[in-house]
Amino acid sequence: MSLRSGVVTETTRSAAATTGRTMLSKVPEITVWFWVIKILCTTVGESFADWIDMTLGVGLNTTALIFTVILGAVLGWQLRLDRYVPIAYWLTVVVLSVTGTLYTDILTDALGVPLAVSTSIFAGALAVVFGVWYARERTLSIHSIVTIGRELFYWLAVLVTFALGTAAGDWTLELTGWGPGVSVLLPAGLIVLIVFGWRLGANAVLSFWLAYILTRPLGANLGDWLASPSAEHGLGWGTALTSVVFLVAILATVGYLTLTRSDVIEEHERTHTPTVTTTAARERIMLGYYAAVAVTTGAVLIWAAGQPHATVASEEDESGTPPVTATLDPGQATAHFPPAQVAKFRTIAQDTLTKVQAGQQADAKARIKDLETAWDDDEATLRPADQTAWSVLDGRIDAVLQSVRASRPDPATETQRLTALLTALE
């Protein structure tokens, strides 16, 4: 086993890989460029999925179906190649990132599976994939992807890591209540600790896959931070701009790698010499180090979960907007706002409530986007007409949006907030 020039990588190959190679390696060398593009891909996966699902209003299930079909086509192209081709490989990673995110969202948003359960499910699934892969091939090394069978195991593992990273990342946010910016620090810090452990002699294959899993919540949280409005402690880029910026960055990096071939394993092995070695004894010691990191991380999460979290009402108080518990006089909304606009808001809210009560969470999530868009579009005319009424309704709509889009939607809370909004619109 060897480790190369300051970047997490490994070169363990089984005898089958060295004596029965049927094609050149189908994956890139693990250089710094690998991790840069991987994080870019995970950020795109988060922001692009949200843009199609929420901004375009396509709906979660339809979006997942579309990307499942796209994944089949892209993966088919990748599997037909006999060597690593940057554009095909990284396009597959991007589509897998989006698809894995959507599958997790279906479990949590549409089916109501708690994030703790979905995280456990995907962790178990990944353990099964790795177990079967190792039992069949006797290696989990990324440098051994030289047969179709191993490549299929590899892509299945990648898909599950995206789903696991999404679930674990969302679960962490749910436990801690951290905002988009702060939430970037935990996966980033853990990746730094993994690199440190690898440099001290931790098993390279284990280090690689741990870092690979953590890039998913890192990229997703980074995407949320960039796309979220400033009122939610984000940078306000929006999902569309975030997706475009990162897609351009991916294309530029892939173009560079295509021209230079600096991440082609066969080329890299001819021009680089392993600089770090390890031993079985050192790997066992560093396994204890990783266990200590895991225990410490768990303790931090437990501590953070016990801290008071900001609520919708408190956030609105800080921003100067009345809390959602404020009420309007009967008929105040219709008295000062155009009846046609009020009727439009009521229709959307009622449709959303009907879908929530029918258990159609994905459809409710898509429909509530219409309310958000209509309300924002009409702000310029409604707010001057009655500042108080507008502020109260804005708070109630924000509360509805939060409950419908929650990572673990609670139908009772959704119903209560939608009913309160409908009452305010009478």
C-alpha positions, -999 to +999 in steps of 0.1 A: +000+000+000+012+035-008+000+070-004+008+098-028+021+133-025-002+147+002-035+136-013-057+109+001-052+079-023-044+042-023-028+018-047-037-016-033-045-040-061-056-076-059-039-103-079-069-105-101-065-069-110-029-072-119-031-105-138-066-104-153-070-068-164-096-065-191-094-027-196-076+003-184-087+019-151-121+034-154-117+059-126-093+089-121-062+091-099-070+105-065-053+139-068-064+172-053-084+177-085-105+146-077-116+162-044-122+196-059-145+182-086-162+158-062-172+187-039-183+208-069-205+178-080-221+174-047-229+211-045-245+209-079-265+178-069-280+197-040-288+230-057-298+216-091-322+191-075-338+219-054-340+242-085-359+216-106-381+203-078-390+236-060-382+265-083-395+250-115-423+232-095-417+199-113-423+179-081-401+155-062-414+122-076-413+135-112-379+149-108-366+117-094-381+097-123-365+121-148-331+117-133-334+080-129-338+078-167-309+102-172-288+081-149-295+050-169-284+066-201-253+083-186-242+052-167-247+031-199-223+054-217-197+052-189-199+014-188-193+011-225-160+029-224-128+008-219-109+035-201-113+066-179-128+095-199-131+126-177-163+140-192-182+107-190-169+099-155-177+132-140-211+135-157-220+102-142-209+115-107-230+147-112-261+127-122-256+102-093-253+131-069-286+146-080-303+111-081-290+101-047-302+134-032-337+129-047-340+093-034-332+105+001-357+134-002-384+109-013-379+089+018-380+119+042-403+143+025-428+121+005-428+090+027-422+106+060-393+083+070-374+099+099-338+110+090-324+089+117-340+058+101-330+067+065-295+074+077-294+039+093-309+023+062-284+038+038-255+031+062-266-006+063-270-006+025-235+007+021-221-019+045-238-046+024-225-032-009-189-031+005-193-065+021-205-082-011-179-062-032-150-073-010-163-109-007-164-112-045-133-091-055-112-092-023-105-055-026-123-021-023-095-002-039-105+025-064-074+015-083-088-019-090-117-007-112-106-026-143-135-049-149-172-043-155-181-062-123-159-040-101-171-009-119-208-018-111-199-023-075-181+011-075-210+030-090-235+014-067-213+023-037-211+059-050-249+062-053-254+049-018-227+073-004-246+102-019-279+091-004-262+084+030-243+117+030-276+135+022-295+118+050-267+121+075-261+157+067-298+166+069-301+147+102-272+166+116-289+199+107-321+187+122-304+178+155-283+209+158-304+236+142-272+250+126-275+275+098-261+269+063-227+286+070-220+270+103-230+236+090-202+236+065-176+235+093-184+200+107-178+179+075-149+201+065-133+196+099-138+159+098-123+157+063-092+175+077-090+150+105-092+121+080-064+136+059-044+140+091-051+104+101-041+091+066-009+110+068-001+093+100-007+059+085-044+051+086-057+026+060-059+044+027-090+026+014-109+033+046-097+070+046-108+074+010-143+062+015-148+081+048-137+113+030-158+104+000-190+101+022-182+134+040-179+154+008-216+149+002-228+169+033-199+193+028-210+201-008-247+201+001-242+225+030-220+247+008-247+248-018-273+257+008-251+285+022-246+300-013-282+296-024-301+306+008-313+342+011-295+365+035-325+363+058-316+327+064-279+335+068-270+325+033-253+345+005-284+348-016-271+334-049-302+313-054-303+277-067-301+286-104-270+308-101-253+284-077-259+255-101-246+275-131-215+287-113-205+252-101-214+236-134-191+260-152-163+253-127-168+215-132-166+219-170-135+241-167-117+216-144-128+186-165-115+204-196-082+210-180-079+173-169-089+161-204-061+182-220-034+174-194-043+138-186-028+145-151-054+123-134-052+093-156-039+065-133-015+049-159+000+083-166+002+093-130+020+061-120+047+067-146+054+102-133+049+100-095+067+080-068+048+070-036+060+092-008+043+078+023+040+041+034+023+025+063+022-008+082-005-031+095+004-021+131+001+016+123-032+011+106-046-006+137-035+023+158-050+048+135-082+028+135-084+037+171-078+073+162-108+072+138-129+057+165-120+085+188-129+111+162-163+093+157-170+094+195-160+130+197-182+139+168-211+121+184-206+140+216-205+174+198-238+165+180-254+155+213-243+187+229-255+208+200-289+190+199-293+200+236-288+237+229-318+260+222-326+263+185-340+294+168-377+292+159-396+307+131-412+332+155-379+343+171-362+347+137-391+369+126-389+390+157-352+396+151-360+408+115-387+431+126-416+410+113-444+403+137-445+367+151-469+342+134-491+343+165-503+378+156-538+380+143-558+401+119-592+416+124-620+397+106-620+408+069-588+429+073-570+412+045-599+414+020-607+449+031-574+463+020-561+438-005-576+431-040-602+403-035-589+385-066-554+382-052-566+371-018-588+344-035-557+333-054-537+328-021-566+310-005-570+286-034-533+277-033-533+273+005-565+251+003-550+229-024-519+225-003-539+216+027-559+190+008-527+174-005-512+173+030-543+157+044-542+131+016-506+122+024-493+137-009-463+155+006-443+159-026-473+174-044-480+197-014-444+208-015-446+216-052-479+234-048-467+256-019-441+270-043-469+286-062-480+305-031-444+317-024-440+329-060-474+346-061-469+363-027-435+376-036-448+388-070-476+408-054-455+423-025-450+456-043-488+462-045-499+446-012-474+459+012-481+496+007-519+489+010-516+476+046-482+471+061-496+453+092-518+429+073-489+421+049-464+415+077-488+391+096-496+372+064-460+371+054-451+356+088-478+330+084-468+321+049-432+317+061-443+294+088-463+273+062-433+271+039-411+260+067-434+232+078-442+219+043-405+219+033-392+205+066-368+176+063-393+157+085-427+171+077-453+169+105-488+167+090-503+181+122-481+211+122-487+216+084-524+214+089-524+238+118-503+264+100-522+261+067-555+265+086-543+295+104-532+311+071-566+303+056-583+320+086-562+351+082-571+353+045-609+353+053 
